[in-house]
Structures are given as C-alpha cells and as structure tokens.
Amino acid sequence: MKHNPLRRLWILLIVPILVSGCGLFPEEEDLPAAPIIQSYETQEYTMTTVMRGDLEVTRTVRCKYVPAKSESLSFALGGEYIENIYAAQGELVKAGDVLAELVQDDLKDKISAQEYQIRVTELKIEHLKEDWELEVSKQDGKLGEIMDELEEVRRLIVLLNQWLLQGEVGEPIQGKSWYVEEEPTDLSMEELKAMEAELVAERDARRNEVKLNEEYEQKLQDLEDSLYIQGLYLEELQQALRDRQIVAGIDGTVTYMRKIKDGQKSVEGEFFTIISDMTTTAFTVEGNEGAFFPVGTKVTIIKSSTEYTAVSVEASVLGLEEPGEGEELIAYLMLDQPDPSLESGDTGSIRIVLESSLDTLYVLKETIKTANGRQFVYVLNEDGLKVMQDVTVGITSGKYIEILSGLKEGDSVIVK
C-alpha cells in the first residue's frame, strides 16, 4: 500500500488545530456546583395527629352462670317404656309436680285401694277408742262426780276473775258486753285455785285406777298392727311409683327436658330434666376480680351476642352462705331477667372501666419516647426539621395515650 504525501501533510496540519480547539471557541461561564442535599431533606415520615375525645382504661372479667338452686333429675329404673312427659322446657313447675313417668300398669289403682283400706282401719281405731272411753266412764261413777265438781270450781274462777276486773258491782268493762251483778262466792281466788288443783289430781288418780277392758285392749292392738302392716305395703307401692316418676323437688323453671321418641325406654341414672329456681340465677366472679363488684353494682354481661343486665347481691339473697374466712372471694351477679336457655357453667364477659378521662387530648402511644427520665415526641419544626418536643402523659387506653401538656389538638407528630 502506498502512502500519499499530501494526506500525511494534511494530518499534520489538522492535529494541532484539534488539540488547541478550545481556545478557538468563546470562553463559557463556570456553572455553580450542585447543592449537597442533606439526608433529612429527602427523608419521609409517617405522621399522626393529636386528637381530642374520651379515654377509658378498661378490663374484661370472665364470669360463670350458676343457678343457685337447681336439680338434675333422672329415672331410678332403666329399660322401662317412657309413657308420659308433663312439662316442657321453659315451663314453670311446683315442688311435687310429676314431670315424667314410665308405664304404670295398675300401680296407681293399687295405691288408691291401699289408701282406702288404711282409712277404714283408722276409722275403726277411732270408733273403738270412743267406745272404750264410754265404757270406762260407766265403770266409775265417782269420776263423773269429780268432773262435775271440777267444772263448777272452774266456772266460779271465771266469774270471780270477771268480778275483780270490774272493780264495782254492775259496772261493765269498756268494750265488754258482760258484767257480774254480784260477787259469785265467798271463797278467794287462791282458795278456788287450790280446790281446782286437788280435783285435777283426784281425777287423774281415779283414771289411772280404772281397770281397762282386756277385750278392748286386744282389739286395739290388732287394729294397730294391721294399720302398721298396711302402711308398710303402701310405702312399697308408693316407692315403686316414685321409681317410675320424675317429680320436681323445688319450685322453678324447666331449663332442660330430654327429647324422646315413641317407644323409647328409660336409662337408669341418666339425667332427664333440670329444674332451676330462676329467681336465684346469677353469674359468679371468683377470686380477686370479685372485688370489682361490691353489692349494688349494676353490670352488663355479654354471652356470645346476647347482653344480660345484672346487679351484685349478697349470697343470702340467693339462699347461699357467704364464703368463710380464708375462702376465695365470690361476687354474685343476679340477673334482672332470667333466661331459661342458660345452662350451668355457661361463661360470659363483663367490661369494667378502671379509669377514665373525658374530653382530653390523646395520641398514638407509639409516638411517645422516653430517655433519661424524659418523655417526648418528635415533630417537624418550621424548617421541616425533626425535633424533640417534651410532653406530659396521662392514662393509656388501648393504642392511645393521654397528653396532659406539650401538645395541642391538631398538632402533627412523627410516628416513624
């Protein structure tokens, strides 16, 4: 390849020009350096606002439903057909009411017949005793004389007492229709009383001396023996009936009744129904938390989505005894309106206010910082710079804390 001398000359001429080209153009001004941006000028903060309102310090207390008076009832016999159910859940019943029973056959008829037989025997005994007393009185005429004399002495005692009460002859006592026209006897009240005592002693002695008719004694003994045996048999029949029945032992409300199908048989000892005295139903709070509910405190109990109003009462109101010394404290919260659907052991909750502050300033509690015994928040000053602001705080409620001083409503505070 050949080298062109002209091209080479051209290159030699142009290179110096390129090297010194800057000096050939007009001179430009130096631009100011870009400002250094501080990190705080570009940092973004999460802010919150100081608000005004009511704050409460609350606590949730658990409570348990307890019917103070209730009974769970079951059949004493198993494998027997259930014949009748006489009560339904929510129904009021009285002590002694039959709630359910098994097949009876002729048991009730037998009981009725036995009760009738016992009544007949009792009447025979009554008549025998009356006949006996008549016979005794015939055997001893002297006893009749004593009784007549005793009756006369007691009549004189009554008249003399009325005479003494009048004060004067013919002057009746105010409000009384009777009066005694003249003194009934010359004897004193003490003398009449002594005579009465002597006659009573003589009467009793005479009665003891009367020889009882052996035939009457034997008849009476036979009837009393028969009555005793009849009573035992009646108790057996009645027990057999009780075993086949469920009977309410208290006045109350049926809070549970087992549902059965036709032809279903009983299961011995398996609880069939529950009776609760709804006038004594309450929720209880046990332990130290019971101190939050002195007698007379009204509360609202929440169970699931249902609210119940109640008032704290003494145990005696529910027919219970107060816990003894050293025993765990129990608060009894009696329901204003009983609910038969509640079952023993159901739990509820009560929200209580421990402390409150109304119409106060508050802010998110996470904004409060503490250092060296000093409490403060971070805010932005007029230049947009992050600075500390001392504050005084009050109560804490949930995620908020009360501001007593250092901020005003609407102030913006840095969260993070």
Secondary structure, DSSP 8 states (H G I E B T S, - for coil): ----HHHHHHHHHHHHHHHTGGGGS-------------HHHH----EEE-EEEEEEEEEEEEEEEEESSEEEEE-S-SS-BEEEE---TT-EE-TT-EEEEE--TTHHHHHHHHHHHHHHHHHHHHHHHHHHHHHHHHH-HHHHHHHHHHHHHHHHHHHHHHHHHH-STT---TT-S---SS---SS-HHHHHHHHHHHHHHHHHHHHHS---HHHHHHHHHHHHHHHHHHHHHHHHHHHHHHTEEE-SSSEEEEEE----TT-B--TT-EEEEEE-GGGEEEEEESGGGGG--TT-EEEEEETTEEEEEEEE-GGGGT-----TTS--EEEEEESS--TT--TT-EEEEEEEEEEEEEEEEEEGGG-EEETTEEEEEEE-TTS-EEEEE-EEEEEETTEEEEEES--TT-EEE--
